[in-house]
Every structure is written in structure tokens, then in C-alpha cells.
Amino acid sequence: MTPPPAIELRRICKSFGPVQANKDISLKVMPGTIHGIIGENGAGKSTLMSILYGFYKADSGEILIGGRETQIPDSQAAIKAGIGMVFQHFKLVENFSVLENVVLGAEDGSFLRPTLARARKHLTDLARDYEMNVDPDAKIEDLSVGHQQRVEILKALYREANILILDEPTGVLTPAEADHLFRILRGLKAEGKTIILITHKLREIMEITDTVSVMRRGEMTDTVKTAETSPQDLAERMVGRKVLLRVDKAPARPGKTVLEVKDLRVTDGQGVERLRGIDLTVRAGEILGIAGVAGNGQSDLLDVLGGIRAATGAVTLNDAALSLSGPGSDARARRRAGITHVPEDRHRLGLILDFKAWENTGFGYQDLPKYCQGLMMDNRALREDTDAKMARFDVRPHDPNLAAKNFSGGNQQKIVLAREIEADPDLLLIGQPTRGVDIGAIEFIHQRIVELRDAGKAILLVSVELDEILSLSDRIAVMFDGRIMGERLPGQTDETELGLMMAGMEGRAA
């Protein structure tokens, strides 16, 4: 007898004002399988999973767990129903230990000490059984991103989840960490767990899932067996048109040196040297890609060059020295010198989410003559300019008055890109350009970056996505522990060698 679906959604609808995020969605996920859900940013994937996990309540429709209709008004009800969720942005208390984070919200009595003792043994058993070894007493802030993700999975398993939802789980992992995650997921599947994987990475869908469902504009359009499809087919189903899965670009024609960095050093507030003598150059008409595991100095490099933090050493832009501390070293001075910056974290540094799109496109440039009427800012001019930018960068919905928080991640990224690219920089600093962005928007963003390169601009690109580094870059530098491990040409290296260098090994000889 065929078992009932682990999860069945029937005609789920959800609207936010005039926007219908989910339209009559029906879905079956069979037990003991890995089921992928893909779709463009704004397709409704996160809304649907938020309904399943109790963050939102559907306007109409039914949820069945194991064949039984189940009401899920909140996340506690979801946990009780055996559902766990690992979010793209982890929900961990950074100054708590692993053990304290796992127990938090699941205490089984008035006294914490007995709960922690029982939880320690259970956590140790889970970590051993699923190859997720982490120190129960380690502070979250001291763990790598990969280990923090393991803690999130252990939290769900500690709460006896039989259904696990993972939202963009490899977005900040190295290739080795992603491979380890997939081994964990296969182990969970072998134990009979049901896994829903939300990702925009088609290669991962093909590698790890049994079945994949496609969402487009709030509707579930297709569900297919993974073995019966291909990346190209899935991309076309997602966006409704043919998609170029590789970066189409002519060979670079590098010109003069735009950026030169010598012996760049940064020491943080705890006395730890974050950058340890960085030397690099970027020329006009080329993209220098910086590969590395998050936390190895790439963010510090962007922050120094973008005028966010102080450093020692020497940096020149078009042969003119840039100040690295004190007056003239801030972000405004960098913009005036010809540097624009698309930060790695668009929410923290790129946008003010409660402000409108037109206000966000003006940040940093509000004192330009075209946006001013005497001493006053010309809001009408800024709104009109934003309207034009949104058209050129295909920002959806096309509404300059909409708050930034109401755009999907990919469209938020386009707002930041439009602001910084259209400032006509000599040097563009760009961090994680397609983090959490769907395949259609990735194609668009890559095209804009290549167009800027072909216009003779210098681009410094930081990304944890090795396929992005390999396909976009004209040269690749690998960072580890605050140092440049070496440089490679994309056509003369591969992900294996770059992965070794990212781990502090030399890789094969160049």
C-alpha cells in the first residue's frame, strides 16, 4: 500500500494587499524523498514555505501532514507537526553556545541544568549519527558558517522533525562544505526523513533531489522527476523563456592600471590581523575575481577600498594615492574619486529597507547637481531618475514609491546595482552580486557587469560562488587567512584547484 504524502498542499492562496503571492497552489511531497522547489525571486517560494512553517496563515486552502489535515497557525504548531526549517539567514544567538541554541525554546522544565544535561547527550548522539560533529560548548560567533548551519539542522532534529525545509542552504558554503551538507541530507533521507530544498542553483537540484517543482508568478507550474529533466529545461520552465546558463563575453582587452594595492593591512578591535599584506592590481576593461571562504579577508578588502574601515599600506586609483585613515578616507571620498561599491550584504549596507526605492537609489548621490534645486534636494528629479533606472534594470514591480523591503531579493539587488553602476565609476567594487538571486536575475546581473567591463571600467568582484568566479573573471586571486594565496587564469584552473587554495593549500602548480 502506497503511503500518503508526507506533505500535501491543496489550493493554497495567500495575498498581501493587491499582490497575490500564492495562487491555488497544490503540491505533494512523498515521504523519504528530497523535493526541490525552484523559481524566480518573487515567485512565491518563501511565502509558501512560511505558510507551511506557520509564519503566515493561508487565506484559503488545506495542509495535510501524513494524510491528515493539520492546522499550522504558528511555528510551534509546525514543530509539533514534525516540521523543521533552516533559514537562509540563520536564527542563532551568536553569544550563546551550541547547546544553549539547540535547547532554546525547547526547555522541558523549570530548571535549566537538567535540561542541558539531557540535551547534551541527545545532541552528541545526533551529531554522531548524522556526521555533524560540533562542540556543544562552542560559541556560535566562533563557528564557521558551515558549522552554524549544522547547528540549525541539529536544532530541528532535536525537536524531532521528520520534515526538514532548507532555504538556499549552500549560499555561504564552500564547495567542500556543500558536499558535506549533501552527505548529511542523503543520510537524513536514508533514515526516512523528508526534505524540501529551496535553491536557485540548478546544479544542486540535479545532484541531490528526487523530484523538483517549479513556481512562477505565484503559481505551481510544473512538478517533474529530476532524472527526467535538465538544467536548461528547468531554467526555461522557471522564467518562461530560454536562459543562457553561461556568461557570454568576449575576451578582455585590459588597459591601464586603475587600482594598485600594496602591503594592505587591517587589524580588528581584538588585535587580530584581518588583512596581511595584500598586493593586487586591477586594470581598465578587466574583472579581477576574488575567491575565498567567507571570513578570510575579502569583506575587509572591500570595506577598505570602499572607505568603510581604516587600514595601512598604499592604495592608488589612476595613479593618485587614496587616504586609508582619517580625513578623506570615507565612502564619500571614494565615490568622488571614482569608486562605487555594491556591498556583500545589501540589507545591512546597501539599502534602508523601510525607505522607498527612489530614496534608496539616491543614497550617497543626493548632493549631485541633477538631484538638487539650490540647497534643497529635488525629489521629483530623483523619482524620475529612479523610474528610468528601474526600467533599464528590469526592477519588478516597477514602482519607485514602493518600500525596498517589499521587493524580492533579486530586485533589491538590482536597485543597488542600478545606483552604483549608473554612477559611471572608474572602479566598481562588487561583493556577492547574485547571492540569493534567481537564475533569470543572475543572467541579467552578469550581463550588466560584463557590459561595464567592456565599457573600459575596472571591476573587483568578490564571490563565494566558484562557478561565478570562473565564468565572470578575467583573472582570479584566491584569499585565505587575510592573504592572497595566488592568482590563476580562468581557463587554466578549475574548482578543485581553487577549492584547495581557498582551504590554504597551494593547489597544483600554475
JOPERA-V417945 format. One record per residue. N is the residue number from 1. RES is the residue in one letter. PSI is psi in whole degrees, 0 to 359 (999 if undefined). Layout:
<<N;RES;PSI> <N;RES;PSI>>
This chain:
<<1;M;130> <2;T;128> <3;P;156> <4;P;159> <5;P;144> <6;A;321> <7;I;134> <8;E;125> <9;L;132> <10;R;113> <11;R;51> <12;I;129> <13;C;141> <14;K;127> <15;S;149> <16;F;98> <17;G;230> <18;P;352> <19;V;121> <20;Q;105> <21;A;323> <22;N;130> <23;K;105> <24;D;52> <25;I;127> <26;S;139> <27;L;140> <28;K;130> <29;V;118> <30;M;150> <31;P;148> <32;G;26> <33;T;164> <34;I;115> <35;H;118> <36;G;145> <37;I;122> <38;I;162> <39;G;161> <40;E;161> <41;N;134> <42;G;4> <43;A;343> <44;G;6> <45;K;309> <46;S;323> <47;T;315> <48;L;315> <49;M;328> <50;S;327> <51;I;316> <52;L;328> <53;Y;3> <54;G;9> <55;F;325> <56;Y;157> <57;K;129> <58;A;147> <59;D;326> <60;S;164> <61;G;175> <62;E;149> <63;I;126> <64;L;130> <65;I;118> <66;G;31> <67;G;356> <68;R;133> <69;E;132> <70;T;131> <71;Q;129> <72;I;80> <73;P;340> <74;D;176> <75;S;331> <76;Q;322> <77;A;323> <78;A;315> <79;I;318> <80;K;329> <81;A;0> <82;G;23> <83;I;132> <84;G;152> <85;M;133> <86;V;112> <87;F;158> <88;Q;319> <89;H;110> <90;F;146> <91;K;63> <92;L;149> <93;V;113> <94;E;329> <95;N;10> <96;F;159> <97;S;170> <98;V;311> <99;L;316> <100;E;323> <101;N;321> <102;V;321> <103;V;333> <104;L;122> <105;G;355> <106;A;28> <107;E;143> <108;D;29> <109;G;179> <110;S;340> <111;F;128> <112;L;326> <113;R;312> <114;P;323> <115;T;315> <116;L;322> <117;A;314> <118;R;320> <119;A;325> <120;R;314> <121;K;315> <122;H;317> <123;L;318> <124;T;318> <125;D;315> <126;L;315> <127;A;321> <128;R;314> <129;D;327> <130;Y;16> <131;E;46> <132;M;53> <133;N;119> <134;V;151> <135;D;117> <136;P;334> <137;D;359> <138;A;143> <139;K;142> <140;I;321> <141;E;344> <142;D;359> <143;L;151> <144;S;164> <145;V;320> <146;G;319> <147;H;326> <148;Q;321> <149;Q;321> <150;R;323> <151;V;318> <152;E;318> <153;I;318> <154;L;323> <155;K;314> <156;A;318> <157;L;325> <158;Y;327> <159;R;13> <160;E;41> <161;A;133> <162;N;345> <163;I;124> <164;L;124> <165;I;127> <166;L;125> <167;D;112> <168;E;60> <169;P;342> <170;T;11> <171;G;332> <172;V;23> <173;L;151> <174;T;166> <175;P;320> <176;A;319> <177;E;322> <178;A;319> <179;D;319> <180;H;320> <181;L;317> <182;F;325> <183;R;320> <184;I;314> <185;L;320> <186;R;323> <187;G;319> <188;L;319> <189;K;317> <190;A;333> <191;E;0> <192;G;5> <193;K;152> <194;T;132> <195;I;131> <196;I;124> <197;L;115> <198;I;120> <199;T;153> <200;H;2> <201;K;105> <202;L;330> <203;R;322> <204;E;320> <205;I;314> <206;M;328> <207;E;324> <208;I;338> <209;T;158> <210;D;323> <211;T;150> <212;V;135> <213;S;143> <214;V;129> <215;M;142> <216;R;124> <217;R;46> <218;G;359> <219;E;150> <220;M;111> <221;T;329> <222;D;149> <223;T;124> <224;V;156> <225;K;133> <226;T;323> <227;A;345> <228;E;15> <229;T;188> <230;S;163> <231;P;317> <232;Q;318> <233;D;315> <234;L;320> <235;A;318> <236;E;323> <237;R;325> <238;M;313> <239;V;353> <240;G;20> <241;R;170> <242;K;139> <243;V;137> <244;L;113> <245;L;354> <246;R;159> <247;V;122> <248;D;105> <249;K;147> <250;A;162> <251;P;145> <252;A;152> <253;R;75> <254;P;142> <255;G;224> <256;K;160> <257;T;123> <258;V;312> <259;L;131> <260;E;126> <261;V;130> <262;K;127> <263;D;47> <264;L;128> <265;R;140> <266;V;133> <267;T;129> <268;D;182> <269;G;339> <270;Q;6> <271;G;10> <272;V;130> <273;E;113> <274;R;326> <275;L;131> <276;R;65> <277;G;57> <278;I;130> <279;D;128> <280;L;162> <281;T;150> <282;V;131> <283;R;161> <284;A;139> <285;G;25> <286;E;158> <287;I;117> <288;L;115> <289;G;135> <290;I;115> <291;A;150> <292;G;157> <293;V;140> <294;A;136> <295;G;8> <296;N;19> <297;G;351> <298;Q;317> <299;S;321> <300;D;321> <301;L;313> <302;L;320> <303;D;319> <304;V;311> <305;L;332> <306;G;359> <307;G;24> <308;I;332> <309;R;159> <310;A;159> <311;A;175> <312;T;161> <313;G;204> <314;A;132> <315;V;129> <316;T;144> <317;L;118> <318;N;43> <319;D;2> <320;A;131> <321;A;140> <322;L;140> <323;S;137> <324;L;358> <325;S;156> <326;G;200> <327;P;140> <328;G;10> <329;S;8> <330;D;178> <331;A;324> <332;R;316> <333;A;323> <334;R;317> <335;R;319> <336;R;331> <337;A;343> <338;G;19> <339;I;129> <340;T;160> <341;H;118> <342;V;105> <343;P;160> <344;E;322> <345;D;96> <346;R;330> <347;H;321> <348;R;323> <349;L;344> <350;G;336> <351;L;157> <352;I;106> <353;L;330> <354;D;351> <355;F;158> <356;K;163> <357;A;316> <358;W;328> <359;E;320> <360;N;326> <361;T;345> <362;G;346> <363;F;126> <364;G;343> <365;Y;10> <366;Q;343> <367;D;8> <368;L;145> <369;P;325> <370;K;344> <371;Y;11> <372;C;148> <373;Q;96> <374;G;235> <375;L;357> <376;M;149> <377;M;137> <378;D;91> <379;N;324> <380;R;316> <381;A;321> <382;L;320> <383;R;318> <384;E;321> <385;D;320> <386;T;319> <387;D;317> <388;A;319> <389;K;317> <390;M;324> <391;A;316> <392;R;329> <393;F;10> <394;D;47> <395;V;130> <396;R;137> <397;P;154> <398;H;82> <399;D;98> <400;P;338> <401;N;358> <402;L;138> <403;A;145> <404;A;327> <405;K;342> <406;N;2> <407;F;151> <408;S;167> <409;G;318> <410;G;322> <411;N;329> <412;Q;317> <413;Q;322> <414;K;325> <415;I;315> <416;V;316> <417;L;317> <418;A;317> <419;R;315> <420;E;322> <421;I;319> <422;E;0> <423;A;357> <424;D;60> <425;P;160> <426;D;326> <427;L;126> <428;L;123> <429;L;126> <430;I;121> <431;G;129> <432;Q;63> <433;P;336> <434;T;25> <435;R;124> <436;G;25> <437;V;142> <438;D;172> <439;I;322> <440;G;317> <441;A;326> <442;I;312> <443;E;314> <444;F;313> <445;I;317> <446;H;319> <447;Q;318> <448;R;321> <449;I;316> <450;V;321> <451;E;321> <452;L;317> <453;R;315> <454;D;342> <455;A;4> <456;G;14> <457;K;155> <458;A;138> <459;I;128> <460;L;114> <461;L;126> <462;V;128> <463;S;144> <464;V;355> <465;E;107> <466;L;326> <467;D;328> <468;E;315> <469;I;314> <470;L;323> <471;S;332> <472;L;326> <473;S;149> <474;D;331> <475;R;153> <476;I;128> <477;A;139> <478;V;130> <479;M;140> <480;F;129> <481;D;43> <482;G;7> <483;R;157> <484;I;116> <485;M;335> <486;G;171> <487;E;149> <488;R;156> <489;L;138> <490;P;322> <491;G;355> <492;Q;20> <493;T;182> <494;D;178> <495;E;328> <496;T;311> <497;E;316> <498;L;321> <499;G;320> <500;L;317> <501;M;323> <502;M;336> <503;A;7> <504;G;7> <505;M;158> <506;E;341> <507;G;187> <508;R;164> <509;A;143> <510;A;999>>
